[in-house]
């Protein structure tokens, strides 16, 4: 059984879990529950790291898969894909910098930076799930 074939499905689950923890972490910080916020955000970072490993393993073994959708869905799909890829690349240093400042206790910088990093991270997680649904289910080869 080729486990690599299951990685896109696992990646979708990991994206959904990450988005859920990000939203929960945001909720908890708005409620001033710092310990629950910290737990959610560390979990989101860990799940995202596992996602990245799965993503790299999958694409190292399979390469790129052409999108099978035709017609009006193609420009929509590629617009989502391009924005997702660009923001995913930007997201990595944003998350690392935000987490490092939180770890150092520099919450003034952390708060200011997280306000910009969180929407990017949520967007990347949700669009990753959308790309999966489009490429592997709605318009699968």
N, CA, C and O atoms as CSV, one atom per row, in Angstrom:
chain,resi,resn,atom,element,x,y,z
A,1,UNK,N,N,0.846,-1.180,0.000
A,1,UNK,CA,C,0.000,0.000,0.000
A,1,UNK,C,C,0.890,1.242,0.000
A,1,UNK,O,O,1.782,1.376,0.838
A,2,UNK,N,N,0.644,2.135,-0.931
A,2,UNK,CA,C,1.442,3.346,-1.071
A,2,UNK,C,C,0.884,4.440,-0.162
A,2,UNK,O,O,-0.153,5.034,-0.457
A,3,UNK,N,N,1.570,4.696,0.928
A,3,UNK,CA,C,1.102,5.677,1.910
A,3,UNK,C,C,1.142,7.102,1.360
A,3,UNK,O,O,0.390,7.961,1.821
A,4,UNK,N,N,2.005,7.362,0.388
A,4,UNK,CA,C,2.120,8.707,-0.182
A,4,UNK,C,C,0.796,9.146,-0.798
A,4,UNK,O,O,0.466,10.332,-0.772
A,5,UNK,N,N,0.040,8.210,-1.346
A,5,UNK,CA,C,-1.248,8.547,-1.973
A,5,UNK,C,C,-2.256,9.090,-0.968
A,5,UNK,O,O,-3.186,9.801,-1.348
A,6,UNK,N,N,-2.082,8.766,0.297
A,6,UNK,CA,C,-3.004,9.235,1.330
A,6,UNK,C,C,-2.618,10.593,1.910
A,6,UNK,O,O,-3.400,11.198,2.644
A,7,UNK,N,N,-1.430,11.071,1.589
A,7,UNK,CA,C,-0.951,12.326,2.179
A,7,UNK,C,C,-1.827,13.539,1.868
A,7,UNK,O,O,-2.035,14.350,2.770
A,8,UNK,N,N,-2.355,13.720,0.654
A,8,UNK,CA,C,-3.222,14.887,0.437
A,8,UNK,C,C,-4.436,14.905,1.365
A,8,UNK,O,O,-4.865,15.967,1.817
A,9,UNK,N,N,-4.986,13.725,1.646
A,9,UNK,CA,C,-6.139,13.645,2.535
A,9,UNK,C,C,-5.739,14.013,3.966
A,9,UNK,O,O,-6.462,14.724,4.665
A,10,UNK,N,N,-4.574,13.516,4.386
A,10,UNK,CA,C,-4.051,13.869,5.712
A,10,UNK,C,C,-3.758,15.367,5.783
A,10,UNK,O,O,-4.048,16.010,6.792
A,11,UNK,N,N,-3.190,15.917,4.723
A,11,UNK,CA,C,-2.888,17.351,4.695
A,11,UNK,C,C,-4.164,18.180,4.845
A,11,UNK,O,O,-4.161,19.203,5.531
A,12,UNK,N,N,-5.244,17.750,4.215
A,12,UNK,CA,C,-6.514,18.469,4.344
A,12,UNK,C,C,-7.004,18.434,5.781
A,12,UNK,O,O,-7.467,19.444,6.310
A,13,UNK,N,N,-6.903,17.281,6.408
A,13,UNK,CA,C,-7.303,17.159,7.811
A,13,UNK,C,C,-6.435,18.068,8.679
A,13,UNK,O,O,-6.941,18.753,9.568
A,14,UNK,N,N,-5.142,18.071,8.422
A,14,UNK,CA,C,-4.227,18.914,9.201
A,14,UNK,C,C,-4.544,20.395,9.000
A,14,UNK,O,O,-4.483,21.169,9.955
A,15,UNK,N,N,-4.879,20.801,7.776
A,15,UNK,CA,C,-5.278,22.194,7.533
A,15,UNK,C,C,-6.538,22.547,8.317
A,15,UNK,O,O,-6.625,23.624,8.906
A,16,UNK,N,N,-7.503,21.650,8.325
A,16,UNK,CA,C,-8.729,21.893,9.077
A,16,UNK,C,C,-8.471,21.991,10.576
A,16,UNK,O,O,-9.033,22.849,11.257
A,17,UNK,N,N,-7.626,21.116,11.079
A,17,UNK,CA,C,-7.272,21.151,12.508
A,17,UNK,C,C,-6.548,22.454,12.836
A,17,UNK,O,O,-6.840,23.097,13.844
A,18,UNK,N,N,-5.615,22.833,11.988
A,18,UNK,CA,C,-4.882,24.087,12.214
A,18,UNK,C,C,-5.835,25.271,12.264
A,18,UNK,O,O,-5.765,26.084,13.185
A,19,UNK,N,N,-6.725,25.374,11.282
A,19,UNK,CA,C,-7.684,26.491,11.257
A,19,UNK,C,C,-8.537,26.492,12.518
A,19,UNK,O,O,-8.811,27.553,13.079
A,20,UNK,N,N,-8.959,25.318,12.967
A,20,UNK,CA,C,-9.785,25.225,14.178
A,20,UNK,C,C,-9.035,25.718,15.406
A,20,UNK,O,O,-9.587,26.460,16.219
A,21,UNK,N,N,-7.782,25.310,15.540
A,21,UNK,CA,C,-6.990,25.765,16.687
A,21,UNK,C,C,-6.674,27.253,16.611
A,21,UNK,O,O,-6.624,27.930,17.638
A,22,UNK,N,N,-6.461,27.763,15.407
A,22,UNK,CA,C,-6.222,29.202,15.260
A,22,UNK,C,C,-7.439,30.004,15.692
A,22,UNK,O,O,-7.318,30.990,16.420
A,23,UNK,N,N,-8.603,29.580,15.244
A,23,UNK,CA,C,-9.834,30.287,15.622
A,23,UNK,C,C,-10.114,30.162,17.114
A,23,UNK,O,O,-10.548,31.121,17.752
A,24,UNK,N,N,-9.867,28.982,17.667
A,24,UNK,CA,C,-10.043,28.804,19.109
A,24,UNK,C,C,-9.039,29.671,19.875
A,24,UNK,O,O,-9.390,30.287,20.881
A,25,UNK,N,N,-7.795,29.718,19.400
A,25,UNK,CA,C,-6.783,30.549,20.053
A,25,UNK,C,C,-7.160,32.015,20.029
A,25,UNK,O,O,-6.959,32.730,21.011
A,26,UNK,N,N,-7.703,32.464,18.915
A,26,UNK,CA,C,-8.168,33.847,18.822
A,26,UNK,C,C,-9.303,34.093,19.810
A,26,UNK,O,O,-9.317,35.112,20.501
A,27,UNK,N,N,-10.250,33.166,19.878
A,27,UNK,CA,C,-11.353,33.288,20.824
A,27,UNK,C,C,-10.813,33.394,22.260
A,27,UNK,O,O,-11.237,34.258,23.028
A,28,UNK,N,N,-9.885,32.514,22.606
A,28,UNK,CA,C,-9.373,32.502,23.978
A,28,UNK,C,C,-8.611,33.778,24.326
A,28,UNK,O,O,-8.715,34.258,25.455
A,29,UNK,N,N,-7.860,34.332,23.402
A,29,UNK,CA,C,-7.137,35.561,23.736
A,29,UNK,C,C,-8.106,36.727,23.881
A,29,UNK,O,O,-7.875,37.634,24.681
A,30,UNK,N,N,-9.196,36.706,23.102
A,30,UNK,CA,C,-10.225,37.751,23.252
A,30,UNK,C,C,-10.915,37.633,24.610
A,30,UNK,O,O,-11.405,38.625,25.150
A,31,UNK,N,N,-10.952,36.416,25.160
A,31,UNK,CA,C,-11.534,36.170,26.488
A,31,UNK,C,C,-10.503,36.356,27.607
A,31,UNK,O,O,-10.806,36.147,28.782
A,32,UNK,N,N,-9.290,36.748,27.229
A,32,UNK,CA,C,-8.178,36.949,28.170
A,32,UNK,C,C,-7.722,35.649,28.845
A,32,UNK,O,O,-7.154,35.674,29.937
A,33,UNK,N,N,-7.972,34.532,28.194
A,33,UNK,CA,C,-7.534,33.228,28.689
A,33,UNK,C,C,-6.207,32.902,28.007
A,33,UNK,O,O,-6.169,32.197,26.998
A,34,UNK,N,N,-5.130,33.424,28.571
A,34,UNK,CA,C,-3.813,33.318,27.934
A,34,UNK,C,C,-3.293,31.885,27.868
A,34,UNK,O,O,-2.657,31.504,26.885
A,35,UNK,N,N,-3.555,31.091,28.899
A,35,UNK,CA,C,-3.035,29.719,28.874
A,35,UNK,C,C,-3.723,28.886,27.789
A,35,UNK,O,O,-3.057,28.113,27.100
A,36,UNK,N,N,-5.034,29.027,27.625
A,36,UNK,CA,C,-5.736,28.305,26.554
A,36,UNK,C,C,-5.292,28.831,25.188
A,36,UNK,O,O,-5.127,28.052,24.250
A,37,UNK,N,N,-5.098,30.142,25.073
A,37,UNK,CA,C,-4.602,30.737,23.829
A,37,UNK,C,C,-3.242,30.157,23.476
A,37,UNK,O,O,-3.012,29.738,22.341
A,38,UNK,N,N,-2.348,30.133,24.445
A,38,UNK,CA,C,-0.994,29.615,24.216
A,38,UNK,C,C,-1.058,28.153,23.768
A,38,UNK,O,O,-0.373,27.766,22.821
A,39,UNK,N,N,-1.871,27.345,24.439
A,39,UNK,CA,C,-1.987,25.924,24.082
A,39,UNK,C,C,-2.513,25.761,22.656
A,39,UNK,O,O,-2.010,24.930,21.900
A,40,UNK,N,N,-3.505,26.540,22.294
A,40,UNK,CA,C,-4.071,26.454,20.939
A,40,UNK,C,C,-3.051,26.857,19.887
A,40,UNK,O,O,-2.927,26.195,18.857
A,41,UNK,N,N,-2.328,27.923,20.134
A,41,UNK,CA,C,-1.393,28.426,19.131
A,41,UNK,C,C,-0.174,27.505,18.990
A,41,UNK,O,O,0.328,27.307,17.883
A,42,UNK,N,N,0.296,26.951,20.091
A,42,UNK,CA,C,1.402,25.994,20.008
A,42,UNK,C,C,0.945,24.739,19.276
A,42,UNK,O,O,1.689,24.178,18.472
A,43,UNK,N,N,-0.278,24.300,19.554
A,43,UNK,CA,C,-0.819,23.137,18.847
A,43,UNK,C,C,-0.958,23.431,17.356
A,43,UNK,O,O,-0.610,22.593,16.524
A,44,UNK,N,N,-1.461,24.610,17.016
A,44,UNK,CA,C,-1.596,24.992,15.602
A,44,UNK,C,C,-0.228,24.986,14.916
A,44,UNK,O,O,-0.106,24.538,13.776
A,45,UNK,N,N,0.786,25.479,15.601
A,45,UNK,CA,C,2.129,25.494,15.024
A,45,UNK,C,C,2.659,24.076,14.839
A,45,UNK,O,O,3.272,23.773,13.816
A,46,UNK,N,N,2.432,23.220,15.803
A,46,UNK,CA,C,2.865,21.825,15.683
A,46,UNK,C,C,2.162,21.094,14.557
A,46,UNK,O,O,2.794,20.368,13.790
A,47,UNK,N,N,0.847,21.284,14.455
A,47,UNK,CA,C,0.078,20.643,13.386
A,47,UNK,C,C,0.540,21.184,12.027
A,47,UNK,O,O,0.639,20.429,11.060
A,48,UNK,N,N,0.820,22.473,11.956
A,48,UNK,CA,C,1.320,23.058,10.705
A,48,UNK,C,C,2.683,22.489,10.328
A,48,UNK,O,O,2.969,22.295,9.147
A,49,UNK,N,N,3.516,22.222,11.317
A,49,UNK,CA,C,4.830,21.622,11.042
A,49,UNK,C,C,4.661,20.206,10.484
A,49,UNK,O,O,5.360,19.819,9.548
A,50,UNK,N,N,3.736,19.438,11.056
A,50,UNK,CA,C,3.459,18.093,10.538
A,50,UNK,C,C,2.916,18.202,9.110
A,50,UNK,O,O,3.296,17.422,8.237
A,51,UNK,N,N,2.019,19.180,8.874
A,51,UNK,CA,C,1.515,19.415,7.524
A,51,UNK,C,C,2.666,19.653,6.557
A,51,UNK,O,O,2.699,19.058,5.480
A,52,UNK,N,N,3.607,20.511,6.924
A,52,UNK,CA,C,4.714,20.865,6.034
A,52,UNK,C,C,5.557,19.636,5.698
A,52,UNK,O,O,5.995,19.480,4.558
A,53,UNK,N,N,5.784,18.778,6.665
A,53,UNK,CA,C,6.540,17.546,6.409
A,53,UNK,C,C,5.779,16.672,5.413
A,53,UNK,O,O,6.363,16.168,4.454
A,54,UNK,N,N,4.486,16.494,5.638
A,54,UNK,CA,C,3.659,15.688,4.722
A,54,UNK,C,C,3.647,16.293,3.323
A,54,UNK,O,O,3.744,15.573,2.329
A,55,UNK,N,N,3.529,17.609,3.249
A,55,UNK,CA,C,3.508,18.310,1.961
A,55,UNK,C,C,4.809,18.078,1.198
A,55,UNK,O,O,4.785,17.765,0.008
A,56,UNK,N,N,5.931,18.229,1.872
A,56,UNK,CA,C,7.229,18.056,1.229
A,56,UNK,C,C,7.447,16.614,0.793
A,56,UNK,O,O,7.957,16.375,-0.302
A,57,UNK,N,N,7.071,15.652,1.623
A,57,UNK,CA,C,7.204,14.239,1.268
A,57,UNK,C,C,6.341,13.924,0.048
A,57,UNK,O,O,6.795,13.258,-0.883
A,58,UNK,N,N,5.099,14.402,0.054
A,58,UNK,CA,C,4.188,14.135,-1.060
A,58,UNK,C,C,4.740,14.686,-2.374
A,58,UNK,O,O,4.818,13.970,-3.372
A,59,UNK,N,N,5.120,15.953,-2.364
A,59,UNK,CA,C,5.576,16.574,-3.611
A,59,UNK,C,C,6.960,16.088,-4.043
A,59,UNK,O,O,7.281,16.137,-5.231
A,60,UNK,N,N,7.772,15.627,-3.115
A,60,UNK,CA,C,9.049,15.021,-3.483
A,60,UNK,C,C,8.826,13.692,-4.206
A,60,UNK,O,O,9.614,13.312,-5.071
A,61,UNK,N,N,7.762,12.996,-3.852
A,61,UNK,CA,C,7.469,11.698,-4.461
A,61,UNK,C,C,6.579,11.780,-5.690
A,61,UNK,O,O,6.730,10.981,-6.613
A,62,UNK,N,N,5.659,12.730,-5.717
A,62,UNK,CA,C,4.647,12.784,-6.768
A,62,UNK,C,C,4.881,13.937,-7.739
A,62,UNK,O,O,4.542,13.831,-8.918
A,63,UNK,N,N,5.445,15.015,-7.264
A,63,UNK,CA,C,5.577,16.213,-8.087
A,63,UNK,C,C,4.278,16.989,-8.079
A,63,UNK,O,O,3.498,16.899,-7.131
A,64,UNK,N,N,4.047,17.743,-9.121
A,64,UNK,CA,C,2.816,18.525,-9.218
A,64,UNK,C,C,1.754,17.736,-9.962
A,64,UNK,O,O,2.051,16.995,-10.898
A,65,UNK,N,N,0.525,17.905,-9.535
A,65,UNK,CA,C,-0.616,17.257,-10.169
A,65,UNK,C,C,-1.363,18.320,-10.962
A,65,UNK,O,O,-1.747,19.342,-10.393
A,66,UNK,N,N,-1.580,18.113,-12.261
A,66,UNK,CA,C,-2.317,19.112,-13.037
A,66,UNK,C,C,-3.774,19.195,-12.588
A,66,UNK,O,O,-4.389,18.184,-12.250
A,67,UNK,N,N,-4.310,20.398,-12.589
A,67,UNK,CA,C,-5.705,20.609,-12.212
A,67,UNK,C,C,-6.598,20.176,-13.371
A,67,UNK,O,O,-6.390,20.596,-14.509
A,68,UNK,N,N,-7.590,19.337,-13.081
A,68,UNK,CA,C,-8.428,18.755,-14.124
A,68,UNK,C,C,-9.654,19.597,-14.474
A,68,UNK,O,O,-10.313,19.333,-15.480
A,69,UNK,N,N,-9.967,20.590,-13.672
A,69,UNK,CA,C,-11.156,21.399,-13.933
A,69,UNK,C,C,-11.027,22.200,-15.218
A,69,UNK,O,O,-9.939,22.642,-15.588
A,70,UNK,N,N,-12.160,22.381,-15.892
A,70,UNK,CA,C,-12.192,23.138,-17.139
A,70,UNK,C,C,-13.214,24.263,-17.033
A,70,UNK,O,O,-14.123,24.217,-16.204
A,71,UNK,N,N,-13.055,25.262,-17.873
A,71,UNK,CA,C,-14.023,26.352,-17.918
A,71,UNK,C,C,-13.754,27.405,-16.867
A,71,UNK,O,O,-12.603,27.696,-16.540
A,72,UNK,N,N,-14.833,27.976,-16.339
A,72,UNK,CA,C,-14.738,29.113,-15.426
A,72,UNK,C,C,-14.049,28.786,-14.108
A,72,UNK,O,O,-13.538,29.685,-13.440
A,73,UNK,N,N,-14.027,27.518,-13.727
A,73,UNK,CA,C,-13.401,27.148,-12.452
A,73,UNK,C,C,-11.880,27.294,-12.504
A,73,UNK,O,O,-11.249,27.513,-11.470
A,74,UNK,N,N,-11.290,27.177,-13.682
A,74,UNK,CA,C,-9.817,27.234,-13.779
A,74,UNK,C,C,-9.236,28.552,-13.279
A,74,UNK,O,O,-8.346,28.528,-12.428
A,75,UNK,N,N,-9.703,29.711,-13.774
A,75,UNK,CA,C,-9.113,30.955,-13.250
A,75,UNK,C,C,-9.390,31.147,-11.761
A,75,UNK,O,O,-8.556,31.695,-11.040
A,76,UNK,N,N,-10.556,30.700,-11.299
A,76,UNK,CA,C,-10.866,30.777,-9.866
A,76,UNK,C,C,-9.883,29.927,-9.073
A,76,UNK,O,O,-9.311,30.389,-8.086
A,77,UNK,N,N,-9.689,28.691,-9.501
A,77,UNK,CA,C,-8.777,27.770,-8.814
A,77,UNK,C,C,-7.356,28.334,-8.786
A,77,UNK,O,O,-6.710,28.347,-7.738
A,78,UNK,N,N,-6.878,28.796,-9.932
A,78,UNK,CA,C,-5.495,29.280,-9.984
A,78,UNK,C,C,-5.306,30.591,-9.222
A,78,UNK,O,O,-4.222,30.841,-8.695
A,79,UNK,N,N,-6.332,31.423,-9.155
A,79,UNK,CA,C,-6.236,32.636,-8.329
A,79,UNK,C,C,-6.098,32.262,-6.854
A,79,UNK,O,O,-5.285,32.835,-6.128
A,80,UNK,N,N,-6.904,31.293,-6.426
A,80,UNK,CA,C,-6.805,30.815,-5.038
A,80,UNK,C,C,-5.443,30.167,-4.815
A,80,UNK,O,O,-4.790,30.420,-3.802
A,81,UNK,N,N,-5.015,29.335,-5.756
A,81,UNK,CA,C,-3.740,28.630,-5.613
A,81,UNK,C,C,-2.562,29.599,-5.531
A,81,UNK,O,O,-1.699,29.451,-4.666
A,82,UNK,N,N,-2.522,30.585,-6.421
A,82,UNK,CA,C,-1.400,31.534,-6.428
A,82,UNK,C,C,-1.363,32.334,-5.125
A,82,UNK,O,O,-0.302,32.487,-4.520
A,83,UNK,N,N,-2.524,32.845,-4.693
A,83,UNK,CA,C,-2.542,33.605,-3.438
A,83,UNK,C,C,-2.165,32.707,-2.261
A,83,UNK,O,O,-1.478,33.145,-1.338
A,84,UNK,N,N,-2.610,31.462,-2.293
A,84,UNK,CA,C,-2.286,30.511,-1.225
A,84,UNK,C,C,-0.781,30.246,-1.159
A,84,UNK,O,O,-0.189,30.278,-0.080
A,85,UNK,N,N,-0.172,29.987,-2.298
A,85,UNK,CA,C,1.259,29.660,-2.335
A,85,UNK,C,C,2.094,30.857,-1.868
A,85,UNK,O,O,3.017,30.701,-1.068
A,86,UNK,N,N,1.773,32.029,-2.361
A,86,UNK,CA,C,2.533,33.227,-1.959
A,86,UNK,C,C,2.389,33.478,-0.467
A,86,UNK,O,O,3.378,33.697,0.232
A,87,UNK,N,N,1.156,33.446,0.014
A,87,UNK,CA,C,0.947,33.721,1.433
A,87,UNK,C,C,1.463,32.592,2.329
A,87,UNK,O,O,1.845,32.844,3.472
A,88,UNK,N,N,1.480,31.362,1.833
A,88,UNK,CA,C,2.061,30.263,2.611
A,88,UNK,C,C,3.562,30.495,2.809
A,88,UNK,O,O,4.099,30.232,3.885
A,89,UNK,N,N,4.229,30.985,1.772
A,89,UNK,CA,C,5.657,31.273,1.891
A,89,UNK,C,C,5.907,32.421,2.861
A,89,UNK,O,O,6.865,32.390,3.634
A,90,UNK,N,N,5.046,33.432,2.820
A,90,UNK,CA,C,5.157,34.572,3.732
A,90,UNK,C,C,4.806,34.146,5.154
A,90,UNK,O,O,5.357,34.667,6.124
A,91,UNK,N,N,3.889,33.202,5.264
A,91,UNK,CA,C,3.366,32.783,6.560
A,91,UNK,C,C,4.433,32.164,7.465
A,91,UNK,O,O,4.427,32.385,8.676
A,92,UNK,N,N,5.334,31.401,6.885
A,92,UNK,CA,C,6.332,30.701,7.706
A,92,UNK,C,C,7.137,31.678,8.571
A,92,UNK,O,O,7.176,31.499,9.789
A,93,UNK,N,N,7.777,32.699,7.999
A,93,UNK,CA,C,8.503,33.620,8.882
A,93,UNK,C,C,7.580,34.418,9.795
A,93,UNK,O,O,7.958,34.739,10.921
A,94,UNK,N,N,6.373,34.745,9.328
A,94,UNK,CA,C,5.429,35.468,10.201
A,94,UNK,C,C,5.137,34.675,11.467
A,94,UNK,O,O,5.165,35.216,12.573
A,95,UNK,N,N,4.859,33.402,11.295
A,95,UNK,CA,C,4.529,32.546,12.438
A,95,UNK,C,C,5.742,32.385,13.354
A,95,UNK,O,O,5.626,32.489,14.575
A,96,UNK,N,N,6.892,32.132,12.760
A,96,UNK,CA,C,8.104,31.946,13.569
A,96,UNK,C,C,8.404,33.203,14.378
A,96,UNK,O,O,8.662,33.119,15.579
A,97,UNK,N,N,8.374,34.356,13.738
A,97,UNK,CA,C,8.658,35.617,14.441
A,97,UNK,C,C,7.642,35.859,15.548
A,97,UNK,O,O,8.005,36.269,16.651
A,98,UNK,N,N,6.374,35.607,15.256
A,98,UNK,CA,C,5.321,35.814,16.255
A,98,UNK,C,C,5.521,34.891,17.448
A,98,UNK,O,O,5.411,35.325,18.595
A,99,UNK,N,N,5.813,33.623,17.187
A,99,UNK,CA,C,6.017,32.669,18.278
A,99,UNK,C,C,7.280,32.978,19.082
A,99,UNK,O,O,7.286,32.837,20.305
A,100,UNK,N,N,8.340,33.397,18.406
A,100,UNK,CA,C,9.586,33.723,19.108
A,100,UNK,C,C,9.358,34.883,20.078
A,100,UNK,O,O,9.819,34.842,21.219
A,101,UNK,N,N,8.655,35.904,19.627
A,101,UNK,CA,C,8.412,37.048,20.521
A,101,UNK,C,C,7.502,36.673,21.683
A,101,UNK,O,O,7.678,37.179,22.792
A,102,UNK,N,N,6.547,35.806,21.449
A,102,UNK,CA,C,5.713,35.329,22.558
A,102,UNK,C,C,6.567,34.537,23.540
A,102,UNK,O,O,6.438,34.696,24.754
A,103,UNK,N,N,7.439,33.682,23.011
A,103,UNK,CA,C,8.313,32.885,23.868
A,103,UNK,C,C,9.270,33.724,24.695
A,103,UNK,O,O,9.635,33.349,25.809
A,104,UNK,N,N,9.669,34.841,24.153
A,104,UNK,CA,C,10.568,35.754,24.886
A,104,UNK,C,C,9.823,36.640,25.870
A,104,UNK,O,O,10.435,37.347,26.671
A,105,UNK,N,N,8.509,36.599,25.807
A,105,UNK,CA,C,7.715,37.449,26.699
A,105,UNK,C,C,7.545,38.861,26.191
A,105,UNK,O,O,7.074,39.727,26.929
A,106,UNK,N,N,7.913,39.116,24.957
A,106,UNK,CA,C,7.744,40.441,24.348
A,106,UNK,C,C,6.340,40.519,23.751
A,106,UNK,O,O,6.153,40.429,22.538
A,107,UNK,N,N,5.360,40.689,24.637
A,107,UNK,CA,C,3.961,40.619,24.212
A,107,UNK,C,C,3.483,41.873,23.497
A,107,UNK,O,O,2.474,41.830,22.793
A,108,UNK,N,N,4.179,42.978,23.661
A,108,UNK,CA,C,3.815,44.174,22.904
A,108,UNK,C,C,4.074,43.920,21.422
A,108,UNK,O,O,3.195,44.134,20.587
A,109,UNK,N,N,5.282,43.463,21.100
A,109,UNK,CA,C,5.597,43.158,19.708
A,109,UNK,C,C,4.773,41.967,19.218
A,109,UNK,O,O,4.272,41.977,18.093
A,110,UNK,N,N,4.632,40.946,20.058
A,110,UNK,CA,C,3.873,39.756,19.694
A,110,UNK,C,C,2.444,40.128,19.293
A,110,UNK,O,O,1.949,39.682,18.258
A,111,UNK,N,N,1.801,40.928,20.096
A,111,UNK,CA,C,0.412,41.328,19.832
A,111,UNK,C,C,0.317,42.106,18.520
A,111,UNK,O,O,-0.559,41.840,17.698
A,112,UNK,N,N,1.208,43.051,18.331
A,112,UNK,CA,C,1.195,43.873,17.123
A,112,UNK,C,C,1.449,43.019,15.879
A,112,UNK,O,O,0.792,43.203,14.854
A,113,UNK,N,N,2.383,42.105,15.969
A,113,UNK,CA,C,2.733,41.263,14.836
A,113,UNK,C,C,1.666,40.196,14.585
A,113,UNK,O,O,1.350,39.891,13.435
A,114,UNK,N,N,1.116,39.633,15.654
A,114,UNK,CA,C,0.109,38.573,15.528
A,114,UNK,C,C,-1.153,39.083,14.835
A,114,UNK,O,O,-1.831,38.321,14.146
A,115,UNK,N,N,-1.467,40.341,15.009
A,115,UNK,CA,C,-2.641,40.909,14.333
A,115,UNK,C,C,-2.512,40.857,12.821
A,115,UNK,O,O,-3.514,40.861,12.106
A,116,UNK,N,N,-1.301,40.808,12.341
A,116,UNK,CA,C,-1.070,40.691,10.901
A,116,UNK,C,C,-0.864,39.231,10.494
A,116,UNK,O,O,-1.282,38.815,9.413
A,117,UNK,N,N,-0.219,38.464,11.365
A,117,UNK,CA,C,0.106,37.073,11.038
A,117,UNK,C,C,-1.122,36.158,11.091
A,117,UNK,O,O,-1.271,35.279,10.242
A,118,UNK,N,N,-1.985,36.352,12.060
A,118,UNK,CA,C,-3.125,35.444,12.231
A,118,UNK,C,C,-4.037,35.382,11.010
A,118,UNK,O,O,-4.370,34.281,10.572
A,119,UNK,N,N,-4.461,36.522,10.432
A,119,UNK,CA,C,-5.325,36.412,9.248
A,119,UNK,C,C,-4.649,35.694,8.073
A,119,UNK,O,O,-5.309,34.982,7.316
A,120,UNK,N,N,-3.349,35.879,7.926
A,120,UNK,CA,C,-2.623,35.197,6.849
A,120,UNK,C,C,-2.630,33.692,7.103
A,120,UNK,O,O,-2.884,32.904,6.191
A,121,UNK,N,N,-2.351,33.297,8.341
A,121,UNK,CA,C,-2.287,31.881,8.701
A,121,UNK,C,C,-3.653,31.211,8.520
A,121,UNK,O,O,-3.737,30.097,8.002
A,122,UNK,N,N,-4.704,31.883,8.943
A,122,UNK,CA,C,-6.061,31.341,8.764
A,122,UNK,C,C,-6.389,31.221,7.278
A,122,UNK,O,O,-6.924,30.201,6.844
A,123,UNK,N,N,-6.074,32.247,6.500
A,123,UNK,CA,C,-6.325,32.212,5.055
A,123,UNK,C,C,-5.599,31.040,4.403
A,123,UNK,O,O,-6.186,30.317,3.598
A,124,UNK,N,N,-4.342,30.851,4.742
A,124,UNK,CA,C,-3.545,29.767,4.162
A,124,UNK,C,C,-4.152,28.406,4.540
A,124,UNK,O,O,-4.231,27.510,3.700
A,125,UNK,N,N,-4.569,28.257,5.768
A,125,UNK,CA,C,-5.162,26.983,6.196
A,125,UNK,C,C,-6.478,26.703,5.477
A,125,UNK,O,O,-6.705,25.590,5.003
A,126,UNK,N,N,-7.333,27.699,5.397
A,126,UNK,CA,C,-8.647,27.501,4.768
A,126,UNK,C,C,-8.522,27.331,3.255
A,126,UNK,O,O,-9.193,26.477,2.675
A,127,UNK,N,N,-7.678,28.127,2.615
A,127,UNK,CA,C,-7.523,27.964,1.165
A,127,UNK,C,C,-6.828,26.644,0.836
A,127,UNK,O,O,-7.073,26.070,-0.225
A,128,UNK,N,N,-5.972,26.159,1.719
A,128,UNK,CA,C,-5.379,24.837,1.519
A,128,UNK,C,C,-6.454,23.763,1.484
A,128,UNK,O,O,-6.401,22.847,0.663
A,129,UNK,N,N,-7.413,23.877,2.362
A,129,UNK,CA,C,-8.536,22.941,2.381
A,129,UNK,C,C,-9.389,23.089,1.121
A,129,UNK,O,O,-9.831,22.091,0.552
A,130,UNK,N,N,-9.621,24.310,0.689
A,130,UNK,CA,C,-10.405,24.560,-0.525
A,130,UNK,C,C,-9.695,23.999,-1.768
A,130,UNK,O,O,-10.335,23.391,-2.626
A,131,UNK,N,N,-8.402,24.198,-1.861
A,131,UNK,CA,C,-7.621,23.673,-2.981
A,131,UNK,C,C,-7.713,22.145,-3.015
A,131,UNK,O,O,-7.884,21.546,-4.076
A,132,UNK,N,N,-7.598,21.534,-1.852
A,132,UNK,CA,C,-7.735,20.073,-1.759
A,132,UNK,C,C,-9.098,19.618,-2.270
A,132,UNK,O,O,-9.179,18.685,-3.069
A,133,UNK,N,N,-10.161,20.261,-1.820
A,133,UNK,CA,C,-11.508,19.869,-2.243
A,133,UNK,C,C,-11.678,20.017,-3.751
A,133,UNK,O,O,-12.260,19.151,-4.403
A,134,UNK,N,N,-11.174,21.102,-4.295
A,134,UNK,CA,C,-11.292,21.333,-5.734
A,134,UNK,C,C,-10.459,20.329,-6.534
A,134,UNK,O,O,-10.947,19.748,-7.503
A,135,UNK,N,N,-9.218,20.127,-6.134
A,135,UNK,CA,C,-8.295,19.318,-6.932
A,135,UNK,C,C,-8.474,17.814,-6.742
A,135,UNK,O,O,-8.224,17.045,-7.670
A,136,UNK,N,N,-8.899,17.387,-5.566
A,136,UNK,CA,C,-8.950,15.953,-5.290
A,136,UNK,C,C,-10.369,15.380,-5.207
A,136,UNK,O,O,-10.544,14.162,-5.163
A,137,UNK,N,N,-11.377,16.250,-5.185
A,137,UNK,CA,C,-12.739,15.734,-5.081
A,137,UNK,C,C,-13.663,16.287,-6.165
A,137,UNK,O,O,-14.246,15.519,-6.929
A,138,UNK,N,N,-13.798,17.596,-6.239
A,138,UNK,CA,C,-14.740,18.168,-7.183
A,138,UNK,C,C,-14.266,18.069,-8.626
A,138,UNK,O,O,-15.075,17.894,-9.537
A,139,UNK,N,N,-12.961,18.179,-8.836
A,139,UNK,CA,C,-12.396,18.130,-10.195
A,139,UNK,C,C,-11.236,17.132,-10.262
A,139,UNK,O,O,-10.187,17.421,-10.837
A,140,UNK,N,N,-11.436,15.978,-9.678
A,140,UNK,CA,C,-10.390,14.952,-9.663
A,140,UNK,C,C,-10.299,14.264,-11.020
A,140,UNK,O,O,-11.289,14.158,-11.743
A,141,UNK,N,N,-9.122,13.808,-11.347
A,141,UNK,CA,C,-8.912,13.070,-12.610
A,141,UNK,C,C,-9.394,11.661,-12.460
A,141,UNK,O,O,-9.309,10.875,-13.404
